[in-house]
Amino acid sequence: MSTFIKRIVVVVFVTALLVIVGFGCNTAHGFGKDVEKAGEGIQNGTK
């Protein structure tokens, strides 16, 4: 395999990894908001 093709493969792999990590962070952030809303609902229900 030539050096150029190896570099292309590495760049594609790193880009894919960054995209996956980015979506994972958004999902975790959204999950945190959902848990917070559920906690607020429980607090309001106990008042």
mmJSON file of the N, C-alpha and C atoms, coordinates in Angstrom:
{"data_MODEL":{"atom_site":{
"group_PDB":["ATOM","ATOM","ATOM","ATOM","ATOM","ATOM","ATOM","ATOM","ATOM","ATOM","ATOM","ATOM","ATOM","ATOM","ATOM","ATOM","ATOM","ATOM","ATOM","ATOM","ATOM","ATOM","ATOM","ATOM","ATOM","ATOM","ATOM","ATOM","ATOM","ATOM","ATOM","ATOM","ATOM","ATOM","ATOM","ATOM","ATOM","ATOM","ATOM","ATOM","ATOM","ATOM","ATOM","ATOM","ATOM","ATOM","ATOM","ATOM","ATOM","ATOM","ATOM","ATOM","ATOM","ATOM","ATOM","ATOM","ATOM","ATOM","ATOM","ATOM","ATOM","ATOM","ATOM","ATOM","ATOM","ATOM","ATOM","ATOM","ATOM","ATOM","ATOM","ATOM","ATOM","ATOM","ATOM","ATOM","ATOM","ATOM","ATOM","ATOM","ATOM","ATOM","ATOM","ATOM","ATOM","ATOM","ATOM","ATOM","ATOM","ATOM","ATOM","ATOM","ATOM","ATOM","ATOM","ATOM","ATOM","ATOM","ATOM","ATOM","ATOM","ATOM","ATOM","ATOM","ATOM","ATOM","ATOM","ATOM","ATOM","ATOM","ATOM","ATOM","ATOM","ATOM","ATOM","ATOM","ATOM","ATOM","ATOM","ATOM","ATOM","ATOM","ATOM","ATOM","ATOM","ATOM","ATOM","ATOM","ATOM","ATOM","ATOM","ATOM","ATOM","ATOM","ATOM","ATOM","ATOM","ATOM","ATOM","ATOM","ATOM"],
"id":[1,2,3,4,5,6,7,8,9,10,11,12,13,14,15,16,17,18,19,20,21,22,23,24,25,26,27,28,29,30,31,32,33,34,35,36,37,38,39,40,41,42,43,44,45,46,47,48,49,50,51,52,53,54,55,56,57,58,59,60,61,62,63,64,65,66,67,68,69,70,71,72,73,74,75,76,77,78,79,80,81,82,83,84,85,86,87,88,89,90,91,92,93,94,95,96,97,98,99,100,101,102,103,104,105,106,107,108,109,110,111,112,113,114,115,116,117,118,119,120,121,122,123,124,125,126,127,128,129,130,131,132,133,134,135,136,137,138,139,140,141],
"type_symbol":["N","C","C","N","C","C","N","C","C","N","C","C","N","C","C","N","C","C","N","C","C","N","C","C","N","C","C","N","C","C","N","C","C","N","C","C","N","C","C","N","C","C","N","C","C","N","C","C","N","C","C","N","C","C","N","C","C","N","C","C","N","C","C","N","C","C","N","C","C","N","C","C","N","C","C","N","C","C","N","C","C","N","C","C","N","C","C","N","C","C","N","C","C","N","C","C","N","C","C","N","C","C","N","C","C","N","C","C","N","C","C","N","C","C","N","C","C","N","C","C","N","C","C","N","C","C","N","C","C","N","C","C","N","C","C","N","C","C","N","C","C"],
"label_atom_id":["N","CA","C","N","CA","C","N","CA","C","N","CA","C","N","CA","C","N","CA","C","N","CA","C","N","CA","C","N","CA","C","N","CA","C","N","CA","C","N","CA","C","N","CA","C","N","CA","C","N","CA","C","N","CA","C","N","CA","C","N","CA","C","N","CA","C","N","CA","C","N","CA","C","N","CA","C","N","CA","C","N","CA","C","N","CA","C","N","CA","C","N","CA","C","N","CA","C","N","CA","C","N","CA","C","N","CA","C","N","CA","C","N","CA","C","N","CA","C","N","CA","C","N","CA","C","N","CA","C","N","CA","C","N","CA","C","N","CA","C","N","CA","C","N","CA","C","N","CA","C","N","CA","C","N","CA","C","N","CA","C","N","CA","C"],
"label_alt_id":[null,null,null,null,null,null,null,null,null,null,null,null,null,null,null,null,null,null,null,null,null,null,null,null,null,null,null,null,null,null,null,null,null,null,null,null,null,null,null,null,null,null,null,null,null,null,null,null,null,null,null,null,null,null,null,null,null,null,null,null,null,null,null,null,null,null,null,null,null,null,null,null,null,null,null,null,null,null,null,null,null,null,null,null,null,null,null,null,null,null,null,null,null,null,null,null,null,null,null,null,null,null,null,null,null,null,null,null,null,null,null,null,null,null,null,null,null,null,null,null,null,null,null,null,null,null,null,null,null,null,null,null,null,null,null,null,null,null,null,null,null],
"label_comp_id":["MET","MET","MET","SER","SER","SER","THR","THR","THR","PHE","PHE","PHE","ILE","ILE","ILE","LYS","LYS","LYS","ARG","ARG","ARG","ILE","ILE","ILE","VAL","VAL","VAL","VAL","VAL","VAL","VAL","VAL","VAL","VAL","VAL","VAL","PHE","PHE","PHE","VAL","VAL","VAL","THR","THR","THR","ALA","ALA","ALA","LEU","LEU","LEU","LEU","LEU","LEU","VAL","VAL","VAL","ILE","ILE","ILE","VAL","VAL","VAL","GLY","GLY","GLY","PHE","PHE","PHE","GLY","GLY","GLY","CYS","CYS","CYS","ASN","ASN","ASN","THR","THR","THR","ALA","ALA","ALA","HIS","HIS","HIS","GLY","GLY","GLY","PHE","PHE","PHE","GLY","GLY","GLY","LYS","LYS","LYS","ASP","ASP","ASP","VAL","VAL","VAL","GLU","GLU","GLU","LYS","LYS","LYS","ALA","ALA","ALA","GLY","GLY","GLY","GLU","GLU","GLU","GLY","GLY","GLY","ILE","ILE","ILE","GLN","GLN","GLN","ASN","ASN","ASN","GLY","GLY","GLY","THR","THR","THR","LYS","LYS","LYS"],
"label_asym_id":["A","A","A","A","A","A","A","A","A","A","A","A","A","A","A","A","A","A","A","A","A","A","A","A","A","A","A","A","A","A","A","A","A","A","A","A","A","A","A","A","A","A","A","A","A","A","A","A","A","A","A","A","A","A","A","A","A","A","A","A","A","A","A","A","A","A","A","A","A","A","A","A","A","A","A","A","A","A","A","A","A","A","A","A","A","A","A","A","A","A","A","A","A","A","A","A","A","A","A","A","A","A","A","A","A","A","A","A","A","A","A","A","A","A","A","A","A","A","A","A","A","A","A","A","A","A","A","A","A","A","A","A","A","A","A","A","A","A","A","A","A"],
"label_entity_id":["1","1","1","1","1","1","1","1","1","1","1","1","1","1","1","1","1","1","1","1","1","1","1","1","1","1","1","1","1","1","1","1","1","1","1","1","1","1","1","1","1","1","1","1","1","1","1","1","1","1","1","1","1","1","1","1","1","1","1","1","1","1","1","1","1","1","1","1","1","1","1","1","1","1","1","1","1","1","1","1","1","1","1","1","1","1","1","1","1","1","1","1","1","1","1","1","1","1","1","1","1","1","1","1","1","1","1","1","1","1","1","1","1","1","1","1","1","1","1","1","1","1","1","1","1","1","1","1","1","1","1","1","1","1","1","1","1","1","1","1","1"],
"label_seq_id":[1,1,1,2,2,2,3,3,3,4,4,4,5,5,5,6,6,6,7,7,7,8,8,8,9,9,9,10,10,10,11,11,11,12,12,12,13,13,13,14,14,14,15,15,15,16,16,16,17,17,17,18,18,18,19,19,19,20,20,20,21,21,21,22,22,22,23,23,23,24,24,24,25,25,25,26,26,26,27,27,27,28,28,28,29,29,29,30,30,30,31,31,31,32,32,32,33,33,33,34,34,34,35,35,35,36,36,36,37,37,37,38,38,38,39,39,39,40,40,40,41,41,41,42,42,42,43,43,43,44,44,44,45,45,45,46,46,46,47,47,47],
"pdbx_PDB_ins_code":[null,null,null,null,null,null,null,null,null,null,null,null,null,null,null,null,null,null,null,null,null,null,null,null,null,null,null,null,null,null,null,null,null,null,null,null,null,null,null,null,null,null,null,null,null,null,null,null,null,null,null,null,null,null,null,null,null,null,null,null,null,null,null,null,null,null,null,null,null,null,null,null,null,null,null,null,null,null,null,null,null,null,null,null,null,null,null,null,null,null,null,null,null,null,null,null,null,null,null,null,null,null,null,null,null,null,null,null,null,null,null,null,null,null,null,null,null,null,null,null,null,null,null,null,null,null,null,null,null,null,null,null,null,null,null,null,null,null,null,null,null],
"Cartn_x":[0.847,0.0,0.896,0.525,1.359,1.116,2.031,1.951,0.72,0.402,-0.756,-2.053,-2.215,-3.428,-3.517,-2.382,-2.371,-2.824,-2.355,-2.766,-4.26,-4.782,-6.216,-7.026,-6.605,-7.302,-7.284,-6.157,-6.045,-6.958,-6.97,-7.814,-9.293,-9.705,-11.1,-11.449,-10.576,-10.818,-10.944,-10.037,-10.067,-11.329,-11.694,-12.906,-14.147,-14.233,-15.365,-15.413,-14.275,-14.211,-14.693,-14.278,-14.709,-16.214,-16.76,-18.21,-18.957,-18.495,-19.145,-19.082,-17.928,-17.779,-18.686,-18.779,-19.644,-21.098,-21.599,-22.979,-23.172,-22.18,-22.272,-22.408,-21.665,-21.752,-23.129,-23.66,-24.994,-26.04,-25.898,-26.847,-26.777,-25.585,-25.416,-25.971,-25.752,-26.258,-27.784,-28.387,-29.843,-30.394,-29.697,-30.118,-30.093,-29.063,-28.971,-30.138,-30.542,-31.694,-32.971,-33.13,-34.313,-34.374,-33.242,-33.193,-33.511,-33.011,-33.279,-34.776,-35.414,-36.853,-37.645,-37.231,-37.921,-37.786,-36.603,-36.392,-37.248,-37.378,-38.229,-39.682,-40.116,-41.49,-41.748,-40.778,-40.915,-40.967,-40.115,-40.114,-41.454,-41.976,-43.261,-44.393,-44.294,-45.333,-45.351,-44.217,-44.148,-44.547,-44.746,-45.094,-46.555],
"Cartn_y":[-1.17,0.0,1.238,2.2,3.399,4.279,5.181,6.085,6.979,7.418,8.29,7.597,6.363,5.617,5.384,5.095,4.915,6.194,7.331,8.61,8.842,8.53,8.695,7.815,6.579,5.652,6.177,6.686,7.224,8.441,9.332,10.529,10.143,9.197,8.748,8.107,7.293,6.633,7.644,8.604,9.622,10.477,10.841,11.633,10.866,9.603,8.783,8.678,8.515,8.427,9.719,10.86,12.146,12.348,11.915,12.036,11.172,9.963,9.06,9.637,10.155,10.756,11.973,12.775,13.954,13.593,12.578,12.141,11.54,10.857,10.279,11.345,12.43,13.524,14.171,14.374,14.961,14.062,12.766,11.83,11.85,11.865,11.919,13.222,14.317,15.618,15.608,15.066,14.969,14.078,12.994,12.094,12.817,13.633,14.417,15.372,16.0,16.906,16.137,14.94,14.125,13.738,13.358,12.981,14.19,15.341,16.563,16.891,16.781,17.038,16.046,14.788,13.782,14.112,14.544,14.937,16.123,17.09,18.256,17.82,16.897,16.392,15.707,14.937,14.252,15.272,16.298,17.332,18.078,18.396,19.106,18.234,16.948,16.016,15.854,16.081,15.903,17.166,18.27,19.522,19.587],
"Cartn_z":[0.0,0.0,0.0,-0.787,-0.845,0.377,0.625,1.765,1.661,0.446,0.24,0.648,0.252,0.579,2.087,2.726,4.179,4.883,4.397,5.006,4.825,3.659,3.399,4.351,4.526,5.416,6.85,7.299,8.659,8.827,7.844,7.924,7.968,7.158,7.156,8.492,9.029,10.309,11.438,11.497,12.555,12.427,11.218,11.008,11.469,11.127,11.555,13.075,13.696,15.151,15.803,15.271,15.811,15.654,14.544,14.327,15.341,15.556,16.513,17.923,18.308,19.635,19.768,18.72,18.755,18.973,18.275,18.464,19.854,20.355,21.692,22.755,22.628,23.604,23.542,22.352,22.236,22.864,22.689,23.268,24.783,25.348,26.806,27.355,26.645,27.077,27.088,26.056,25.998,27.088,27.385,28.459,29.796,30.004,31.245,31.398,30.298,30.345,30.686,30.115,30.4,31.869,32.436,33.848,34.717,34.336,35.097,35.085,33.923,33.822,34.679,34.67,35.482,36.963,37.374,38.77,39.16,38.254,38.541,38.681,37.848,37.944,39.277,39.739,41.03,42.157,42.096,43.125,43.163,41.979,41.922,42.435,42.235,42.694,44.208,44.853,46.309,47.07,46.375,47.068,47.389],
"occupancy":[1.0,1.0,1.0,1.0,1.0,1.0,1.0,1.0,1.0,1.0,1.0,1.0,1.0,1.0,1.0,1.0,1.0,1.0,1.0,1.0,1.0,1.0,1.0,1.0,1.0,1.0,1.0,1.0,1.0,1.0,1.0,1.0,1.0,1.0,1.0,1.0,1.0,1.0,1.0,1.0,1.0,1.0,1.0,1.0,1.0,1.0,1.0,1.0,1.0,1.0,1.0,1.0,1.0,1.0,1.0,1.0,1.0,1.0,1.0,1.0,1.0,1.0,1.0,1.0,1.0,1.0,1.0,1.0,1.0,1.0,1.0,1.0,1.0,1.0,1.0,1.0,1.0,1.0,1.0,1.0,1.0,1.0,1.0,1.0,1.0,1.0,1.0,1.0,1.0,1.0,1.0,1.0,1.0,1.0,1.0,1.0,1.0,1.0,1.0,1.0,1.0,1.0,1.0,1.0,1.0,1.0,1.0,1.0,1.0,1.0,1.0,1.0,1.0,1.0,1.0,1.0,1.0,1.0,1.0,1.0,1.0,1.0,1.0,1.0,1.0,1.0,1.0,1.0,1.0,1.0,1.0,1.0,1.0,1.0,1.0,1.0,1.0,1.0,1.0,1.0,1.0],
"B_iso_or_equiv":[0.0,0.0,0.0,0.0,0.0,0.0,0.0,0.0,0.0,0.0,0.0,0.0,0.0,0.0,0.0,0.0,0.0,0.0,0.0,0.0,0.0,0.0,0.0,0.0,0.0,0.0,0.0,0.0,0.0,0.0,0.0,0.0,0.0,0.0,0.0,0.0,0.0,0.0,0.0,0.0,0.0,0.0,0.0,0.0,0.0,0.0,0.0,0.0,0.0,0.0,0.0,0.0,0.0,0.0,0.0,0.0,0.0,0.0,0.0,0.0,0.0,0.0,0.0,0.0,0.0,0.0,0.0,0.0,0.0,0.0,0.0,0.0,0.0,0.0,0.0,0.0,0.0,0.0,0.0,0.0,0.0,0.0,0.0,0.0,0.0,0.0,0.0,0.0,0.0,0.0,0.0,0.0,0.0,0.0,0.0,0.0,0.0,0.0,0.0,0.0,0.0,0.0,0.0,0.0,0.0,0.0,0.0,0.0,0.0,0.0,0.0,0.0,0.0,0.0,0.0,0.0,0.0,0.0,0.0,0.0,0.0,0.0,0.0,0.0,0.0,0.0,0.0,0.0,0.0,0.0,0.0,0.0,0.0,0.0,0.0,0.0,0.0,0.0,0.0,0.0,0.0],
"pdbx_formal_charge":[null,null,null,null,null,null,null,null,null,null,null,null,null,null,null,null,null,null,null,null,null,null,null,null,null,null,null,null,null,null,null,null,null,null,null,null,null,null,null,null,null,null,null,null,null,null,null,null,null,null,null,null,null,null,null,null,null,null,null,null,null,null,null,null,null,null,null,null,null,null,null,null,null,null,null,null,null,null,null,null,null,null,null,null,null,null,null,null,null,null,null,null,null,null,null,null,null,null,null,null,null,null,null,null,null,null,null,null,null,null,null,null,null,null,null,null,null,null,null,null,null,null,null,null,null,null,null,null,null,null,null,null,null,null,null,null,null,null,null,null,null],
"auth_seq_id":[1,1,1,2,2,2,3,3,3,4,4,4,5,5,5,6,6,6,7,7,7,8,8,8,9,9,9,10,10,10,11,11,11,12,12,12,13,13,13,14,14,14,15,15,15,16,16,16,17,17,17,18,18,18,19,19,19,20,20,20,21,21,21,22,22,22,23,23,23,24,24,24,25,25,25,26,26,26,27,27,27,28,28,28,29,29,29,30,30,30,31,31,31,32,32,32,33,33,33,34,34,34,35,35,35,36,36,36,37,37,37,38,38,38,39,39,39,40,40,40,41,41,41,42,42,42,43,43,43,44,44,44,45,45,45,46,46,46,47,47,47],
"auth_comp_id":["MET","MET","MET","SER","SER","SER","THR","THR","THR","PHE","PHE","PHE","ILE","ILE","ILE","LYS","LYS","LYS","ARG","ARG","ARG","ILE","ILE","ILE","VAL","VAL","VAL","VAL","VAL","VAL","VAL","VAL","VAL","VAL","VAL","VAL","PHE","PHE","PHE","VAL","VAL","VAL","THR","THR","THR","ALA","ALA","ALA","LEU","LEU","LEU","LEU","LEU","LEU","VAL","VAL","VAL","ILE","ILE","ILE","VAL","VAL","VAL","GLY","GLY","GLY","PHE","PHE","PHE","GLY","GLY","GLY","CYS","CYS","CYS","ASN","ASN","ASN","THR","THR","THR","ALA","ALA","ALA","HIS","HIS","HIS","GLY","GLY","GLY","PHE","PHE","PHE","GLY","GLY","GLY","LYS","LYS","LYS","ASP","ASP","ASP","VAL","VAL","VAL","GLU","GLU","GLU","LYS","LYS","LYS","ALA","ALA","ALA","GLY","GLY","GLY","GLU","GLU","GLU","GLY","GLY","GLY","ILE","ILE","ILE","GLN","GLN","GLN","ASN","ASN","ASN","GLY","GLY","GLY","THR","THR","THR","LYS","LYS","LYS"],
"auth_asym_id":["A","A","A","A","A","A","A","A","A","A","A","A","A","A","A","A","A","A","A","A","A","A","A","A","A","A","A","A","A","A","A","A","A","A","A","A","A","A","A","A","A","A","A","A","A","A","A","A","A","A","A","A","A","A","A","A","A","A","A","A","A","A","A","A","A","A","A","A","A","A","A","A","A","A","A","A","A","A","A","A","A","A","A","A","A","A","A","A","A","A","A","A","A","A","A","A","A","A","A","A","A","A","A","A","A","A","A","A","A","A","A","A","A","A","A","A","A","A","A","A","A","A","A","A","A","A","A","A","A","A","A","A","A","A","A","A","A","A","A","A","A"],
"auth_atom_id":["N","CA","C","N","CA","C","N","CA","C","N","CA","C","N","CA","C","N","CA","C","N","CA","C","N","CA","C","N","CA","C","N","CA","C","N","CA","C","N","CA","C","N","CA","C","N","CA","C","N","CA","C","N","CA","C","N","CA","C","N","CA","C","N","CA","C","N","CA","C","N","CA","C","N","CA","C","N","CA","C","N","CA","C","N","CA","C","N","CA","C","N","CA","C","N","CA","C","N","CA","C","N","CA","C","N","CA","C","N","CA","C","N","CA","C","N","CA","C","N","CA","C","N","CA","C","N","CA","C","N","CA","C","N","CA","C","N","CA","C","N","CA","C","N","CA","C","N","CA","C","N","CA","C","N","CA","C","N","CA","C","N","CA","C"],
"pdbx_PDB_model_num":[1,1,1,1,1,1,1,1,1,1,1,1,1,1,1,1,1,1,1,1,1,1,1,1,1,1,1,1,1,1,1,1,1,1,1,1,1,1,1,1,1,1,1,1,1,1,1,1,1,1,1,1,1,1,1,1,1,1,1,1,1,1,1,1,1,1,1,1,1,1,1,1,1,1,1,1,1,1,1,1,1,1,1,1,1,1,1,1,1,1,1,1,1,1,1,1,1,1,1,1,1,1,1,1,1,1,1,1,1,1,1,1,1,1,1,1,1,1,1,1,1,1,1,1,1,1,1,1,1,1,1,1,1,1,1,1,1,1,1,1,1]
}}}
